[in-house]
Amino acid sequence: MILSVRKWVQRFKFLVTFVILTYLMYLLLAVITEWIQPMDRYREPGGRAVKVFHPGDPATHPDGMIDRLRMFYWYGQ
């Protein structure tokens, strides 16, 4: 069996280049993701928007899980 050093060096160069370019693509996508996302996702909405999530204890809300599920299917959301 003959092993060609030149062929293995080419394969190694290709593998290293592939890994480096893949890592650079990952970093580029991470930068784009940070640029696209809003600054504070959980701030109070402005204008006529309404925030529908009420943080707190679920026991303080009179609706149970069955009522919420029924309303979900009723409105078709």
N, C-alpha and C positions, 0 to 999 in steps of 0.2 A: 504494500500500500504506500503510495507516494503522497506526502503532505506538501502542499505548496504554501510556502510562507507568504508569498506575495498575495495569494488569494485570501488567506486568513487576515492579513493586514487590511486589505480592502474591506472585508466584511466587518472588521472591528471599527474602521473609520466610519463606515455606514451606520453601524449601531450607535456609536458615540454621537454622530451628527443627528441621527433620528431622536435620541434621548434629549439632546440639547434643544433641538427645535420644538419638541413636544413640551418641554419645560417652559420655554419662552412663550409658546402659545397659551399654556396654562396661566402664566403671569399676565399676559395681555388680556385674557378673558376676565381674570380677577380684577384688573384695573378698570375695565369697561363696566363690570358689574358694580363696583364701588361708585363709579361716575353716574350710572343710571339710577341707582336707588335713591329715594328721597332721604333727606337728612334725618328727620325724626318721624318714623312711621307711626308712632302711637300718640301723636299730639292731637289736641282738640281740632276738629275740622273748622274751617272758616267759611263765611258766607252763609248760604242756606243749607249747607250739609248738616246731617244729623249723625251723631255717633250712636251706634246701636248697642254697643257692648257696655254693660253696667258691671264694673268690678265689685266684688264683695261676696258675702256669704250667700250661697244658693238657697239656704233655708229662709232668708228674708223675702225671697220672691214667692208669691203665692202659687205660681204655675209650677207644676211638677214636670218630670221628664215626659210623661205620656201626653200632657197637654201641649208641650212644645213640639213633640213629634207630630201630633195631630194638626197643629197649626202649620208646621212645615209642609205636610202633605196637602193641606187645604189650600195654601197659597201656591203650591207647586214650585217652590224654590228649591 
